[in-house]
Amino acid sequence: MSLKHFLCQIIIIYNYMLVKKATYDYYFLKKSYFCASKLRIMAKKIDNTEEKIHKVEEALSKSEKFIEKNQKLLTIVIGAAIVIVLGVFAFQKLYIAPREKAAQGQLFMAQRYFEQDSLNKALNGDGQNLGFLDVIDEYGMTKSANLAKYYTGIIYLKQGKFEDAITYLKKFSSDDELVGSMATGGIGDAYLELDQKDKAVEYYLKAANQKNNDLTTPLYLMRAALVYEEQGKFDKAVELYEKIQKDHTKSTEARDIEKYIEQAKGKLSK
């Protein structure tokens, strides 16, 4: 190998090493920059976390000061709340529960008289057993007394005492799908007997929509429709008849509903 060729090889190797070093330096600097950026982000996150912790500590400090300042008042409030909860529990357990049991026993005989159509005995008792009115007076806060209001309202309705019927049926409350609707419908019946047709329709519709089913809903829709016919509001009557036909096909009212629709439409066209 000539000296000239040898020197050329040395120069090539030297240049290669310079390029490698430059490339290494570039990647090292890039990596260093990336790490520095990451460190700055982490530092910022740490600063934010520290700031949040400081805010939490500050809030806790304020809460502690508030508690210390109002410790007596807070103790009274918490103590009163505990007394109320325990009082309600004791009232329900020691007062209402025994009275509920006694009321159920008294209600049983009144219900039997009602089923036998002995309405006066059901209402006022037989001298030995209480009637519905007595159960309402003596066991007013019980479920049995609430149910007695329903029976009392229905009895007054049967006896033609419509104002009294409305009074007691309005006092009755129930989540039962049928009984609640029938009580509301009974108010509608009483208003109809008093010739207050608008009020009757109002309560019939309320009863129909109270709990949607195929028994009471079409029953009271039908009654409302018949009242509309009495009032000459045949378009509204047709609307309710068609609702029965469409939504309550399995109901008793749906069997002859086509006849009612045709009759109402006939009167509507006159």
C-alpha positions in Angstrom: 0.0 0.0 0.0 1.4 3.4 -1.0 1.8 6.2 1.5 -0.8 8.3 -0.4 -3.4 5.5 -0.2 -2.7 5.0 3.5 -3.2 8.7 4.3 -6.5 8.6 2.3 -7.8 5.8 4.5 -6.8 7.6 7.7 -8.7 10.7 6.5 -11.8 8.7 5.6 -11.9 7.0 9.1 -11.4 10.3 10.8 -14.3 11.9 8.9 -16.5 8.9 9.7 -15.7 9.3 13.4 -16.5 13.0 13.2 -19.9 12.2 11.6 -20.7 9.5 14.2 -19.8 11.9 17.0 -22.0 14.6 15.5 -24.9 12.2 15.1 -24.4 11.0 18.7 -24.2 14.6 20.0 -27.4 15.4 18.0 -29.4 12.5 19.5 -27.9 13.2 23.0 -29.0 16.8 22.8 -32.4 15.8 21.5 -32.9 13.3 24.3 -31.6 15.8 26.8 -34.1 18.4 25.5 -37.0 15.8 25.7 -36.0 14.9 29.3 -35.8 18.6 30.3 -39.3 19.2 28.8 -40.6 16.2 30.6 -39.1 17.4 33.9 -40.6 20.8 33.4 -44.1 19.2 32.9 -43.6 17.0 35.9 -42.5 20.0 38.0 -45.5 21.9 36.8 -47.8 19.0 37.9 -46.1 18.8 41.2 -46.6 22.5 41.7 -50.3 22.1 40.8 -50.7 19.2 43.2 -49.0 21.1 46.0 -51.3 24.0 45.3 -54.4 21.7 45.5 -53.1 20.1 48.7 -52.6 23.6 50.1 -56.2 24.6 49.2 -57.6 21.4 50.8 -55.6 22.0 53.9 -56.9 25.6 54.0 -60.5 24.3 53.6 -60.0 21.8 56.3 -58.5 24.5 58.5 -61.6 26.7 58.0 -63.9 23.7 58.7 -62.0 23.0 61.9 -62.3 26.6 63.0 -66.0 26.6 62.2 -66.5 23.5 64.2 -64.5 24.9 67.1 -66.5 28.2 67.0 -69.9 26.5 66.7 -69.2 23.3 68.7 -72.0 24.0 71.2 -74.6 24.7 68.5 -73.6 21.7 66.4 -73.8 19.5 69.5 -77.4 20.7 70.2 -78.4 20.2 66.5 -77.0 16.7 66.3 -78.4 15.8 69.6 -81.9 17.1 68.6 -81.7 15.1 65.3 -80.9 11.9 67.3 -83.8 12.6 69.7 -86.2 13.1 66.9 -85.2 9.9 65.1 -85.4 7.9 68.2 -88.7 9.6 69.1 -90.3 8.7 65.7 -89.0 5.1 66.0 -90.4 4.8 69.5 -93.7 6.4 68.5 -94.1 4.0 65.6 -93.1 0.9 67.6 -94.6 1.6 71.0 -97.8 3.5 70.1 -98.8 3.1 66.4 -98.1 -0.6 66.1 -100.2 -1.8 69.1 -103.0 0.5 68.0 -102.8 -0.7 64.4 -103.3 -4.3 65.7 -106.3 -3.3 67.8 -107.8 -1.3 65.0 -107.6 -4.3 62.6 -109.5 -6.4 65.1 -112.3 -3.8 65.3 -112.4 -3.2 61.6 -113.0 -6.9 60.9 -116.6 -6.9 62.3 -117.5 -3.6 60.5 -116.3 -5.1 57.2 -118.4 -8.2 57.8 -121.5 -6.1 58.4 -120.7 -4.1 55.2 -120.5 -7.3 53.2 -123.9 -8.4 54.6 -125.3 -5.0 53.6 -126.0 -4.1 57.2 -124.8 -0.6 56.6 -125.9 1.1 59.8 -124.1 -1.5 61.9 -121.1 -1.3 59.7 -121.1 2.5 60.1 -122.0 2.8 63.8 -121.2 -0.6 65.4 -123.5 -3.1 67.1 -123.0 -2.1 70.7 -120.2 -4.6 71.2 -118.0 -4.0 68.2 -117.0 -0.6 66.8 -118.3 0.7 63.5 -116.2 2.5 60.8 -116.9 5.9 62.3 -115.7 4.7 65.7 -112.5 3.2 64.2 -111.8 6.6 62.5 -112.3 8.5 65.8 -110.4 6.2 68.1 -107.6 5.0 65.8 -107.1 8.0 63.6 -103.5 7.6 62.7 -103.6 4.0 61.6 -104.0 2.3 58.2 -107.2 0.7 59.4 -108.7 4.1 60.1 -107.7 5.3 56.7 -109.5 2.2 55.1 -112.5 2.9 57.3 -112.8 6.3 55.6 -113.2 4.5 52.3 -116.0 2.3 53.6 -117.7 5.2 55.3 -117.7 7.2 52.0 -119.1 4.2 50.1 -121.9 3.7 52.7 -122.9 7.4 52.6 -122.9 7.1 48.8 -125.3 4.1 49.0 -127.5 6.0 51.6 -127.8 9.0 49.3 -125.7 11.3 51.7 -123.6 12.5 48.8 -121.9 15.5 50.5 -120.7 13.2 53.4 -119.6 10.6 50.8 -117.4 13.2 49.1 -116.0 14.3 52.4 -114.8 10.9 53.5 -113.7 9.6 50.1 -111.5 12.7 49.7 -109.9 11.9 53.1 -109.0 8.4 52.0 -105.7 7.8 50.4 -104.3 4.6 48.8 -101.7 3.3 46.4 -103.8 0.3 45.6 -104.4 0.1 41.8 -108.2 -0.6 42.2 -109.3 0.7 45.6 -107.7 4.1 45.0 -109.3 4.5 41.6 -112.7 3.3 42.9 -112.6 5.9 45.7 -111.9 8.7 43.2 -114.6 7.3 41.0 -117.0 7.2 43.9 -116.4 11.0 44.3 -117.4 11.4 40.7 -120.6 9.3 41.3 -121.5 11.6 44.3 -121.0 14.8 42.2 -123.1 13.3 39.4 -125.9 12.6 41.9 -125.6 16.3 43.0 -126.0 17.2 39.4 -122.5 18.7 39.3 -121.6 17.2 35.9 -118.4 19.0 35.3 -117.0 17.9 38.7 -118.3 14.4 38.0 -116.4 14.2 34.7 -113.3 15.7 36.4 -113.2 12.9 39.0 -114.1 10.1 36.5 -111.2 11.1 34.3 -108.9 11.3 37.4 -110.0 7.9 38.4 -109.5 6.5 34.9 -105.9 7.9 34.8 -105.0 7.1 38.4 -103.8 3.6 37.7 -104.1 2.5 34.1 -105.6 -1.0 33.9 -108.4 -2.9 32.0 -110.9 -2.7 34.9 -111.3 0.7 36.4 -109.8 2.7 33.5 -112.4 1.8 30.9 -115.1 1.8 33.5 -114.6 5.5 34.4 -113.8 6.5 30.8 -117.2 5.1 29.9 -118.9 7.0 32.8 -117.2 10.3 31.8 -118.2 9.7 28.1 -121.9 9.2 29.1 -121.9 12.4 31.1 -120.4 14.2 28.1 -123.3 12.9 26.0 -125.7 14.3 28.6 -124.0 17.6 28.3 -124.2 17.5 24.5 -120.4 17.2 24.1 -120.6 14.3 21.7 -117.1 14.9 20.2 -115.5 14.4 23.6 -117.7 11.4 24.2 -116.5 9.8 20.9 -112.9 10.5 21.8 -113.3 8.6 25.1 -115.2 5.7 23.5 -112.5 5.3 20.8 -109.9 5.3 23.5 -111.6 2.4 25.2 -111.9 0.6 21.8 -108.2 1.2 21.1 -106.5 0.8 24.4 -108.8 -1.6 26.4 -110.0 -4.2 23.9 -110.3 -6.9 26.6 -112.5 -4.9 28.9 -116.2 -5.4 29.5 -116.9 -1.8 28.2 -115.2 -2.6 24.9 -117.7 -5.3 23.9 -120.4 -2.9 22.8 -118.3 0.1 22.3 -118.9 0.3 18.6 -122.5 0.9 19.2 -121.8 3.8 21.5 -119.3 5.3 19.0 -121.9 5.1 16.2 -124.7 6.6 18.3 -122.5 9.5 19.5 -121.2 10.2 16.0 -124.8 10.2 14.7 -125.8 12.8 17.3 -122.7 14.8 16.5 -123.6 15.1 12.8 -127.1 16.5 13.6 
